[in-house]
Amino acid sequence: MKHTPGPWERDADNDVVVTVLGRVLRLAKVSGGSPQEWIDNANLIAASPDLLAALRDIVANIDKGGCPVRGSVMHETGRAAIAKAEGKA
């Protein structure tokens, strides 16, 4: 899977943007619903690369017979991705 590398961010207009070589590119225009839904949807979209990376790490660790441990790098990466998706990062 190939997608635009991050970090993806929500801007003041609730668009999802990425900065590449000093240039801001809009990846998504969020609309519909209430203004709070715009913010929540933009946060979730912006967190997508982080959520995917965290989930890949968790699955790879479980596939190797491991299990995510509270306080581990994997655990903290997952928590950070969730916080970003919820607009708390």
C-alpha positions in Angstrom: 0.0 0.0 0.0 1.4 3.4 -1.0 0.0 6.6 0.4 1.2 10.2 0.9 3.8 10.1 3.8 2.8 12.0 6.9 2.5 13.6 9.2 -1.0 14.4 8.1 -2.6 17.3 10.1 -5.9 19.1 10.4 -5.6 22.7 9.6 -7.7 25.7 10.8 -10.2 25.1 8.0 -10.7 21.5 9.0 -8.9 20.3 5.9 -6.5 17.4 6.1 -3.1 18.6 4.9 0.5 17.4 4.6 3.6 19.5 4.1 6.0 18.2 1.4 9.2 20.1 0.6 7.8 23.2 2.3 4.6 23.1 0.3 1.2 22.5 2.0 -0.9 20.0 0.1 -4.6 19.4 0.9 -5.4 15.7 1.1 -9.0 16.0 2.1 -11.7 18.6 2.4 -14.1 17.7 5.2 -17.7 18.9 5.2 -21.2 17.8 6.0 -22.7 17.4 9.4 -22.0 19.8 12.3 -18.9 21.9 12.7 -17.8 19.5 15.5 -18.2 16.5 13.2 -16.0 18.3 10.7 -13.3 18.6 13.3 -13.7 15.0 14.5 -13.7 13.6 11.0 -10.6 15.7 10.0 -8.8 14.5 13.2 -9.6 10.9 12.4 -8.5 11.2 8.8 -5.3 13.0 9.8 -4.5 10.2 12.2 -5.0 7.4 9.7 -1.2 6.9 8.9 -0.4 6.8 12.6 -3.3 4.3 13.3 -2.2 2.1 10.5 1.4 2.0 11.6 0.4 1.3 15.2 -1.9 -1.5 14.2 0.7 -3.0 11.9 3.2 -3.1 14.8 0.7 -4.7 17.2 -0.3 -7.4 14.6 3.3 -8.1 13.8 4.2 -8.5 17.5 1.2 -10.8 18.1 2.1 -12.8 14.9 5.6 -13.4 16.5 4.0 -14.7 19.6 4.3 -11.5 21.6 1.7 -9.5 23.2 1.5 -5.7 23.6 2.6 -4.8 27.1 1.4 -1.7 29.1 4.1 1.0 28.9 5.9 -0.6 25.9 6.9 1.4 22.9 4.1 -0.3 21.0 1.6 0.5 23.7 2.7 4.2 23.8 2.6 4.4 19.9 -0.9 3.1 19.9 -2.0 5.5 22.7 -0.5 8.4 20.8 -2.3 7.4 17.5 -5.6 7.2 19.4 -5.1 10.6 21.0 -4.4 12.1 17.6 -7.5 10.5 16.1 -9.5 11.9 19.0 -8.0 15.4 18.6 -6.2 15.2 21.9 -2.6 15.3 20.6 
